[in-house]
Amino acid sequence: MPQIIFIEGVSGVGKSTLVSRLTERLREQGYSVKNWVEFDFTNPIDFYCTAVVSSGEYEDLCRRYPASVEALRRYTVAADDDIKLVRYYNEDTPLFEQPLLSELWDREFCYEPKNPVPLSDYTGVYQAVWRQYFSTPGQETDYLIFDGSLLHHPINDMMRNYHADKEQILCHIRQLLGALGSQERTIYYLRTDDIAAQLTRAHADRGQNPPSAEEVDFWRQRYENDQFVLQSIDEKNKILDVSHNGWNNALEIILADLV
């Protein structure tokens, strides 16, 4: 049974870089590793540009777009018998043509949805997908490493789409962790002592404008929510300070834990 590693932290703190380096080092030591970084549309438990549709709506789409049925089946994740999730972008590349693409966009599940599903349904769909994936036998892998899939993206969605409070956020995260069953897992949280400066550096590296005051405030609140969750759950977690380019030290700490 694989060990699950969640790499978490606010935007721009270096999660994806650490995931890539950790994967490389583990493979060098002979371990089998699967990883998913931000915006990887193949991530089995995280969603970006993904439509949520009922089974009836799904069958209607298949009927009205027969030439796209094969692609619909390929990019669909079944949450349960009644709800399906359809991925419709691979980063900037659309997976469907118009007008089907727009219909799926109108049903966006979590990233700036036009019509968000109720928060209870959001949690229920997430939990169903996680339970289904982690209960599937035959995952012959030593480590599964996820970039921001436990805290980062779900909490962003809940804050922006639902204005969720700390207790609602905590309830959602507990439901996800419950879906893991008895599988061994560890949360590594990358922190920085200056969120504003970290965001500014990250934006510059990405060729983006400096973060606004509102954006900095959002991520400071995000950090507070993250810490509340980490302090409230009964899960193995470790906070690693990556201020002043401390990523290499964080990497060595994680490797010492794992191997």
Secondary structure, DSSP 8 states (H G I E B T S, - for coil): --EEEEEEESTTSSHHHHHHHHHHHHHHTT--EEEE-TT-TT-TT--SSEEEEEHHHHHHHHHH-GGGHHHHHHTEEE-SSSEEEEE-EETTEESS-TTHHHHHHTTBSSSS-SS---HHHHHHHHHHHHHHHHT-S----SEEEEESTTTHHHHHHHHHHH---HHHHHHHHHHHHHTTTT--EEEEEEE-S-HHHHHHHHHHHTT-----HHHHHHHHHHHHHHHHHHHHS-S-EEEEE-TTT-HHHHHHHHHHHH-
